[in-house]
Amino acid sequence: MVLYELIVMKQPYFDKNHFEISTCNVKGIRPTVPESVDKEAFKELLKLFNKCTNKKPQDRPSTADILATLATM
């Protein structure tokens, strides 16, 4: 979620109340990046964000992989 904040400059689920956030989490709904975000400027961070929010936990990168990716940016 830190990546989301870096890209969007807002907290995840900024437009939802606590109940709606809980419902999203239970249903596996991830925050989406608004269309207004310059996707080219944040291309690499968006790729990493998408990997980190994969619905299958086993397909998400490890902390070491995240750090290695961030180190190359």
C-alpha positions in Angstrom: 0.0 0.0 0.0 3.0 2.3 0.4 3.6 2.0 -3.4 0.0 3.1 -3.9 0.5 6.2 -1.8 3.7 7.0 -3.7 2.0 6.7 -7.1 -1.4 8.3 -6.3 -0.4 10.6 -3.4 -3.4 9.5 -1.5 -4.2 6.7 1.0 -5.6 3.5 -0.5 -9.4 3.5 -0.3 -9.4 7.3 0.4 -12.9 7.5 -0.9 -14.4 4.7 1.3 -15.5 4.5 4.9 -14.2 1.8 7.3 -17.0 -0.6 6.6 -16.5 -0.3 2.8 -12.7 -0.9 3.3 -13.4 -4.1 5.3 -15.8 -5.3 2.6 -13.2 -4.7 -0.1 -10.6 -6.6 1.9 -12.9 -9.6 2.5 -13.9 -9.7 -1.2 -10.2 -9.3 -2.3 -10.9 -6.0 -4.1 -7.6 -4.1 -4.5 -7.4 -0.3 -4.8 -7.2 0.9 -8.4 -4.9 3.6 -9.7 -7.0 6.5 -11.0 -6.9 7.3 -14.7 -5.5 10.8 -13.9 -2.1 9.2 -12.8 0.6 9.5 -15.4 1.1 5.7 -16.0 4.3 6.3 -18.1 6.0 8.2 -15.3 5.2 5.5 -12.8 5.6 2.6 -15.1 8.1 0.6 -13.0 6.3 1.3 -9.7 3.0 0.3 -11.2 4.5 -3.0 -12.4 5.7 -3.6 -8.8 2.4 -2.5 -7.3 0.5 -4.9 -9.5 2.8 -7.8 -8.6 2.4 -7.0 -4.9 -1.3 -6.9 -5.0 -1.7 -10.2 -6.9 -4.7 -12.1 -5.6 -2.5 -15.2 -5.2 -0.1 -14.7 -2.3 2.3 -17.2 -3.7 2.7 -15.1 -6.8 3.6 -11.9 -4.9 7.2 -10.9 -4.7 9.2 -11.5 -1.5 10.6 -8.6 0.5 14.0 -9.3 -0.9 12.6 -9.2 -4.5 10.8 -5.9 -3.7 14.0 -4.3 -2.3 16.0 -5.6 -5.3 13.5 -4.1 -7.7 13.4 -0.8 -5.8 17.2 -0.6 -5.8 17.3 -0.6 -9.6 14.9 2.3 -10.0 
